[in-house]
Amino acid sequence: MKRYPFRTAQSVSNLSVQKLGTGVLLMGLALSASARDTGDAMQQQPASIQGKAPQQNAKPTHKARRWYQVGIASWYGTRFQGRKTADGEQFDMNRMTCAHPTLPMGTWLRVTNLKNRHSAFVRVNDRGPVTEGRIVDLSAAAARVLGLAGIGKVKLEAVRESDPELAMALISQLRAPSLLNLKNE
């Protein structure tokens, strides 16, 4: 009599769980790859993989677009000083912050006053503006740096935290402790 190996119920279920896990992992990888907003995945592959002859000095068909918005800005200050903002911190009118209706909290923006071309970096920490037709509410400090008295037309540009221009602007805003105030003990 010939014996046939058979699987127990436990080993079948372990095998099924492994297959299911592998399937979910592959599905997740496929979805994340398709969700990328590169649009030029074929251009990133070598020409031999694409099925074309290699080209010398191939130029990209388009450049990456950066988010920007143009519209009317206003500012807010003493009336809201010390109140909690939408992200939970206390509003300080002397910090370089702003309120925007849709951008994620913590987003850094370059705000440019289109009348005088002054620009400043601000961080989104609140929701607003409440007044219809305006795209951003700036803190009093940001409005002062931009030369904005009341309302004005501005351009908002999203900035990455790794942007060197942002880093230089933030460093220039730091206040070094005065050496005269230090006491030798």
Contacts in CASP RR format, 6 or more apart in sequence:
PFRMAT RR
TARGET T0000
AUTHOR 0000-0000-0000
METHOD contacts of the structure
MODEL  1
MKRYPFRTAQSVSNLSVQKLGTGVLLMGLALSASARDTGDAMQQQPASIQ
GKAPQQNAKPTHKARRWYQVGIASWYGTRFQGRKTADGEQFDMNRMTCAH
PTLPMGTWLRVTNLKNRHSAFVRVNDRGPVTEGRIVDLSAAAARVLGLAG
IGKVKLEAVRESDPELAMALISQLRAPSLLNLKNE
7 15 0 8 1.000
38 44 0 8 1.000
40 60 0 8 1.000
40 61 0 8 1.000
40 62 0 8 1.000
42 50 0 8 1.000
43 58 0 8 1.000
43 60 0 8 1.000
43 61 0 8 1.000
46 54 0 8 1.000
47 53 0 8 1.000
47 54 0 8 1.000
47 55 0 8 1.000
47 58 0 8 1.000
48 54 0 8 1.000
66 157 0 8 1.000
66 158 0 8 1.000
67 157 0 8 1.000
67 158 0 8 1.000
68 155 0 8 1.000
68 156 0 8 1.000
68 157 0 8 1.000
68 158 0 8 1.000
69 135 0 8 1.000
69 155 0 8 1.000
69 156 0 8 1.000
70 114 0 8 1.000
70 135 0 8 1.000
70 153 0 8 1.000
70 154 0 8 1.000
70 155 0 8 1.000
70 156 0 8 1.000
71 133 0 8 1.000
71 134 0 8 1.000
71 135 0 8 1.000
71 153 0 8 1.000
71 154 0 8 1.000
71 155 0 8 1.000
72 133 0 8 1.000
72 134 0 8 1.000
72 135 0 8 1.000
72 151 0 8 1.000
72 152 0 8 1.000
72 153 0 8 1.000
72 154 0 8 1.000
73 111 0 8 1.000
73 134 0 8 1.000
73 135 0 8 1.000
73 136 0 8 1.000
73 137 0 8 1.000
73 138 0 8 1.000
73 143 0 8 1.000
73 148 0 8 1.000
73 151 0 8 1.000
73 152 0 8 1.000
73 153 0 8 1.000
73 154 0 8 1.000
74 129 0 8 1.000
74 131 0 8 1.000
74 134 0 8 1.000
74 136 0 8 1.000
74 137 0 8 1.000
74 138 0 8 1.000
74 150 0 8 1.000
74 151 0 8 1.000
74 152 0 8 1.000
75 137 0 8 1.000
75 138 0 8 1.000
75 139 0 8 1.000
75 140 0 8 1.000
75 142 0 8 1.000
75 143 0 8 1.000
75 148 0 8 1.000
75 150 0 8 1.000
76 93 0 8 1.000
76 99 0 8 1.000
76 137 0 8 1.000
76 138 0 8 1.000
76 139 0 8 1.000
76 140 0 8 1.000
77 91 0 8 1.000
77 93 0 8 1.000
77 139 0 8 1.000
77 140 0 8 1.000
78 93 0 8 1.000
78 140 0 8 1.000
80 91 0 8 1.000
80 93 0 8 1.000
81 91 0 8 1.000
81 92 0 8 1.000
81 93 0 8 1.000
82 90 0 8 1.000
82 91 0 8 1.000
82 92 0 8 1.000
83 90 0 8 1.000
83 91 0 8 1.000
84 90 0 8 1.000
84 91 0 8 1.000
85 91 0 8 1.000
85 97 0 8 1.000
85 99 0 8 1.000
85 125 0 8 1.000
85 126 0 8 1.000
86 99 0 8 1.000
86 105 0 8 1.000
86 125 0 8 1.000
86 126 0 8 1.000
86 127 0 8 1.000
87 105 0 8 1.000
87 106 0 8 1.000
87 125 0 8 1.000
87 126 0 8 1.000
89 125 0 8 1.000
91 97 0 8 1.000
91 125 0 8 1.000
91 126 0 8 1.000
91 139 0 8 1.000
92 139 0 8 1.000
93 139 0 8 1.000
93 140 0 8 1.000
93 141 0 8 1.000
94 139 0 8 1.000
94 140 0 8 1.000
94 141 0 8 1.000
95 139 0 8 1.000
95 141 0 8 1.000
96 120 0 8 1.000
96 121 0 8 1.000
96 122 0 8 1.000
96 123 0 8 1.000
96 139 0 8 1.000
96 141 0 8 1.000
96 142 0 8 1.000
96 145 0 8 1.000
96 173 0 8 1.000
97 122 0 8 1.000
97 123 0 8 1.000
97 124 0 8 1.000
97 125 0 8 1.000
97 126 0 8 1.000
97 138 0 8 1.000
97 139 0 8 1.000
97 142 0 8 1.000
98 109 0 8 1.000
98 111 0 8 1.000
98 122 0 8 1.000
98 123 0 8 1.000
98 124 0 8 1.000
98 125 0 8 1.000
98 126 0 8 1.000
98 136 0 8 1.000
98 137 0 8 1.000
98 138 0 8 1.000
98 139 0 8 1.000
98 142 0 8 1.000
99 124 0 8 1.000
99 125 0 8 1.000
99 126 0 8 1.000
99 127 0 8 1.000
99 128 0 8 1.000
99 129 0 8 1.000
99 136 0 8 1.000
99 137 0 8 1.000
100 107 0 8 1.000
100 109 0 8 1.000
100 124 0 8 1.000
100 126 0 8 1.000
100 127 0 8 1.000
100 128 0 8 1.000
100 135 0 8 1.000
100 136 0 8 1.000
100 156 0 8 1.000
101 127 0 8 1.000
101 128 0 8 1.000
101 129 0 8 1.000
101 135 0 8 1.000
103 109 0 8 1.000
103 124 0 8 1.000
103 158 0 8 1.000
104 124 0 8 1.000
105 124 0 8 1.000
105 125 0 8 1.000
106 123 0 8 1.000
106 124 0 8 1.000
106 125 0 8 1.000
107 123 0 8 1.000
107 124 0 8 1.000
107 158 0 8 1.000
108 121 0 8 1.000
108 122 0 8 1.000
108 123 0 8 1.000
108 124 0 8 1.000
108 158 0 8 1.000
108 159 0 8 1.000
108 160 0 8 1.000
108 161 0 8 1.000
108 163 0 8 1.000
108 166 0 8 1.000
109 121 0 8 1.000
109 122 0 8 1.000
109 123 0 8 1.000
109 124 0 8 1.000
109 136 0 8 1.000
109 156 0 8 1.000
109 157 0 8 1.000
109 158 0 8 1.000
109 159 0 8 1.000
110 119 0 8 1.000
110 120 0 8 1.000
110 121 0 8 1.000
110 156 0 8 1.000
110 157 0 8 1.000
110 159 0 8 1.000
110 165 0 8 1.000
110 166 0 8 1.000
111 119 0 8 1.000
111 120 0 8 1.000
111 121 0 8 1.000
111 122 0 8 1.000
111 136 0 8 1.000
111 138 0 8 1.000
111 142 0 8 1.000
111 146 0 8 1.000
111 154 0 8 1.000
111 155 0 8 1.000
111 156 0 8 1.000
112 118 0 8 1.000
112 119 0 8 1.000
112 146 0 8 1.000
112 154 0 8 1.000
112 155 0 8 1.000
112 157 0 8 1.000
113 119 0 8 1.000
113 146 0 8 1.000
113 147 0 8 1.000
113 148 0 8 1.000
113 152 0 8 1.000
113 153 0 8 1.000
113 154 0 8 1.000
114 152 0 8 1.000
114 153 0 8 1.000
114 154 0 8 1.000
114 155 0 8 1.000
115 152 0 8 1.000
115 153 0 8 1.000
116 146 0 8 1.000
116 147 0 8 1.000
118 145 0 8 1.000
118 146 0 8 1.000
118 147 0 8 1.000
119 146 0 8 1.000
120 142 0 8 1.000
120 145 0 8 1.000
120 146 0 8 1.000
120 169 0 8 1.000
121 159 0 8 1.000
121 166 0 8 1.000
121 169 0 8 1.000
121 170 0 8 1.000
122 138 0 8 1.000
122 139 0 8 1.000
122 142 0 8 1.000
126 137 0 8 1.000
128 136 0 8 1.000
128 137 0 8 1.000
129 135 0 8 1.000
129 136 0 8 1.000
129 137 0 8 1.000
130 137 0 8 1.000
134 151 0 8 1.000
135 154 0 8 1.000
135 156 0 8 1.000
136 154 0 8 1.000
136 156 0 8 1.000
138 146 0 8 1.000
138 148 0 8 1.000
142 148 0 8 1.000
143 149 0 8 1.000
143 150 0 8 1.000
146 154 0 8 1.000
148 154 0 8 1.000
159 165 0 8 1.000
159 166 0 8 1.000
160 166 0 8 1.000
END
